Amino acid sequence: MNPDILIERFLEIVGDRGVITDPADLEHYCTDWRGVFKGKAMCVVLPQATAQVAAVVRLCAAENVPLVPHGGNTGLSGGATPDDSGQQVILSLSRMAAIRSIDGIGETMEVEAGCILQVAQEAAAESGMLLPISLAAEGSAKIGGILSTNAGGTNVLRYGMARGRVLGLEVVTAEGEIVNGLRQLRKDNAGYDWKQLFIGTEGTLGIITAAVLQLAPMPRHKATAFIAVDSPEDALKVLRAARQEIGEALNAFELMSGPSVDLVVRHLGIALPVGAAPWYVLLEATSSLGGLREGVEQLFEKVFEREEASDGVIAESERQEMELWSIRESITECESRAGRSVKHDVSVPISSIPSFLQVASEAVERAFPNVRVNAFGHAGDGNMHFNVIVPPETDALALNRLVHDLVVQYGGSISAEHGIGQYRVGELVRCRSEPELKLAVRVKRALDPRNLLNPGKVLPAFLIAK
Ligand SMILES: Cc1cc2nc3c(=O)[nH]c(=O)nc-3n(C[C@H](O)[C@H](O)[C@H](O)COP(=O)(O)OP(=O)(O)OC[C@H]3O[C@@H](n4cnc5c(N)ncnc54)[C@H](O)[C@@H]3O)c2cc1C
């Protein structure tokens, strides 16, 4: 069908203000957050209801037009960016942003996919509950994107990945059928748990239109501490001690290398809250019951006595808590100011973190002269951002391969939380076993046999066609 006629048909479905075709307005939708991936699109379609999403998908299926679902565009793998053919249609659910209901007894929220994460968090907080998905992009990322990428963030250690929050899901399939599974049930073993197919599959199997999320009680007490340690081994001893002293109240356990914190100190002029050290830990504990500060003080006593930590500070105020967190959250920005960096969002078993960091750093520095490893991450759940600041001429793919091969040797994952998108498609094929890839292809062929949903993302076309 001629694109002009197709656009007319979209307008009939979603109304006058529901289609964007102006090249200047399309630009934002066709460029990813970091400006690394750029594409072209025929148009952006913005439905206002699930029935409209279904009608758009049916029309695209009938006309063989590929669709690229688009959330807040904060994904770091190019998953929401179209290819450069100009033939793909971007589907944005930003006009479907309602919080449909909140249940204070069952601690659940039914929310549409276009709702910004922070808006959903605030609505939960107004009802005295916590939506425990938290990441630095929460002011822009949307529920549909969060669930499609199975986002992680800073409190996975306690609350798990986004998948763990989903009780019910509403999706539109590749044929344009609405499947309503918006149940509020914690227990539901009636047949296949099909919703898991759409969580973390980056819009390649269906469109998420709404979800029922499990909320949690809002903690009333918080303790945040910044700790200086000599090595990742010592950091894990502090983690073990923290689990013993404050147990399930431990929310976040972030590990930062000395050089990564130095970048923040240098670029933002922030004063170090503790004495200089080779590594630092930022930990946060929250609870509905009191006694947290005492727990962290006991932790300090033990780790100092055993010389597992050299210095530490507990935040005295909300402002100081924010200052400590801002050191951790500014690392990515300061890294980009330090020059070109090659990023690896990897996970390994928690107890292997020290060995992995040492072996990978030595291997990278041996193979690529003049590079600097910038390692930091959510060590409490095994996820490290093993980034490398490199000279402009460095072969990024060769560097990726070196790091990912080591990750595989450690039984790790080449994408802990940022997904595959278009960025890591080749590496997924290289690093996952053949039976696992075969299984993934069978699922894709079953649910989207013509590869019209986000083609080129997660699985390469040649594998699906084979
Ligand atoms: C500063 C910063 C910090 C970040 N920190 C973290 C972090 O700590 N942890 C983490 O996990 N991620 C992090 N991210 C990555 C990003 O925020 C997450 O991947 C987020 O889940 C993406 O949501 P989004 O709405 O922006 O999705 P988009 O980027 O728009 O899309 C992401 C993917 O989901 C698909 N998609 C979007 N909406 C739908 C839908 N309704 N149905 C089906 N598919 C859909 C898209 O096609 C794409 O493949 C960070 C990003 C930034 C910029």
The ligand as an SDF file (V2000), in Angstrom:
LIG
                    3D

 53 58  0  0  0  0  0  0  0  0999 V2000
   20.6020    7.3270   32.6200 C   0  0  0  0  0  0  0  0  0  0  0  0
   20.0740    5.9420   32.3840 C   0  0  0  0  0  0  0  0  0  0  0  0
   20.1290    5.0150   33.4130 C   0  0  0  0  0  0  0  0  0  0  0  0
   19.6340    3.7230   33.2110 C   0  0  0  0  0  0  0  0  0  0  0  0
   19.6990    2.8360   34.2440 N   0  0  0  0  0  0  0  0  0  0  0  0
   19.1970    1.6000   34.0790 C   0  0  0  0  0  0  0  0  0  0  0  0
   19.2310    0.6640   35.1520 C   0  0  0  0  0  0  0  0  0  0  0  0
   19.7450    0.9280   36.2270 O   0  0  0  0  0  0  0  0  0  0  0  0
   18.6790   -0.5540   34.9340 N   0  0  0  0  0  0  0  0  0  0  0  0
   18.1100   -0.8990   33.7300 C   0  0  0  0  0  0  0  0  0  0  0  0
   17.6150   -2.0270   33.5970 O   0  0  0  0  0  0  0  0  0  0  0  0
   18.0830   -0.0370   32.7000 N   0  0  0  0  0  0  0  0  0  0  0  0
   18.6110    1.1940   32.8440 C   0  0  0  0  0  0  0  0  0  0  0  0
   18.5830    2.0710   31.7950 N   0  0  0  0  0  0  0  0  0  0  0  0
   18.0290    1.6410   30.4970 C   0  0  0  0  0  0  0  0  0  0  0  0
   16.5520    2.0050   30.2800 C   0  0  0  0  0  0  0  0  0  0  0  0
   16.1390    3.0280   31.1120 O   0  0  0  0  0  0  0  0  0  0  0  0
   15.6660    0.7890   30.4760 C   0  0  0  0  0  0  0  0  0  0  0  0
   15.9940   -0.1840   29.5140 O   0  0  0  0  0  0  0  0  0  0  0  0
   14.1570    1.0890   30.3650 C   0  0  0  0  0  0  0  0  0  0  0  0
   13.4680   -0.0600   30.7620 O   0  0  0  0  0  0  0  0  0  0  0  0
   13.6990    1.4730   28.9670 C   0  0  0  0  0  0  0  0  0  0  0  0
   12.3770    2.0030   29.0440 O   0  0  0  0  0  0  0  0  0  0  0  0
   11.8210    2.9870   27.9150 P   0  0  0  0  0  0  0  0  0  0  0  0
   10.4060    3.2730   28.2110 O   0  0  0  0  0  0  0  0  0  0  0  0
   12.7060    4.1560   27.7610 O   0  0  0  0  0  0  0  0  0  0  0  0
   11.8920    2.0320   26.6400 O   0  0  0  0  0  0  0  0  0  0  0  0
   12.4350    2.3130   25.1730 P   0  0  0  0  0  0  0  0  0  0  0  0
   13.8690    2.6910   25.2130 O   0  0  0  0  0  0  0  0  0  0  0  0
   11.5340    3.2340   24.4590 O   0  0  0  0  0  0  0  0  0  0  0  0
   12.2770    0.8460   24.5620 O   0  0  0  0  0  0  0  0  0  0  0  0
   13.0310   -0.2190   25.0520 C   0  0  0  0  0  0  0  0  0  0  0  0
   12.5900   -1.5180   24.3530 C   0  0  0  0  0  0  0  0  0  0  0  0
   11.2580   -1.8530   24.7260 O   0  0  0  0  0  0  0  0  0  0  0  0
   10.4090   -1.9310   23.5700 C   0  0  0  0  0  0  0  0  0  0  0  0
    9.1050   -1.3860   23.9740 N   0  0  0  0  0  0  0  0  0  0  0  0
    8.8420   -0.1570   24.4710 C   0  0  0  0  0  0  0  0  0  0  0  0
    7.5380   -0.0570   24.7920 N   0  0  0  0  0  0  0  0  0  0  0  0
    6.9630   -1.2490   24.4830 C   0  0  0  0  0  0  0  0  0  0  0  0
    5.6390   -1.7740   24.5860 C   0  0  0  0  0  0  0  0  0  0  0  0
    4.6370   -1.0460   25.0700 N   0  0  0  0  0  0  0  0  0  0  0  0
    5.4100   -3.0410   24.1710 N   0  0  0  0  0  0  0  0  0  0  0  0
    6.4160   -3.7970   23.6590 C   0  0  0  0  0  0  0  0  0  0  0  0
    7.6770   -3.3490   23.5450 N   0  0  0  0  0  0  0  0  0  0  0  0
    7.9530   -2.0960   23.9580 C   0  0  0  0  0  0  0  0  0  0  0  0
   11.1250   -1.1230   22.5070 C   0  0  0  0  0  0  0  0  0  0  0  0
   10.7950   -1.5570   21.2080 O   0  0  0  0  0  0  0  0  0  0  0  0
   12.5800   -1.4090   22.8420 C   0  0  0  0  0  0  0  0  0  0  0  0
   12.9670   -2.6380   22.2990 O   0  0  0  0  0  0  0  0  0  0  0  0
   19.0830    3.3640   31.9580 C   0  0  0  0  0  0  0  0  0  0  0  0
   19.0230    4.3070   30.9310 C   0  0  0  0  0  0  0  0  0  0  0  0
   19.5180    5.5740   31.1320 C   0  0  0  0  0  0  0  0  0  0  0  0
   19.4200    6.5540   30.0050 C   0  0  0  0  0  0  0  0  0  0  0  0
  1  2  1  0
  2  3  1  0
  2 52  2  0
  3  4  2  0
  4  5  1  0
  4 50  1  0
  5  6  2  0
  6  7  1  0
  6 13  1  0
  7  8  2  0
  7  9  1  0
  9 10  1  0
 10 11  2  0
 10 12  1  0
 12 13  2  0
 13 14  1  0
 14 15  1  0
 14 50  1  0
 15 16  1  0
 16 17  1  0
 16 18  1  0
 18 19  1  0
 18 20  1  0
 20 21  1  0
 20 22  1  0
 22 23  1  0
 23 24  1  0
 24 25  2  0
 24 26  1  0
 24 27  1  0
 27 28  1  0
 28 29  2  0
 28 30  1  0
 28 31  1  0
 31 32  1  0
 32 33  1  0
 33 34  1  0
 33 48  1  0
 34 35  1  0
 35 36  1  0
 35 46  1  0
 36 37  1  0
 36 45  1  0
 37 38  2  0
 38 39  1  0
 39 40  1  0
 39 45  2  0
 40 41  1  0
 40 42  2  0
 42 43  1  0
 43 44  2  0
 44 45  1  0
 46 47  1  0
 46 48  1  0
 48 49  1  0
 50 51  2  0
 51 52  1  0
 52 53  1  0
M  END
$$$$
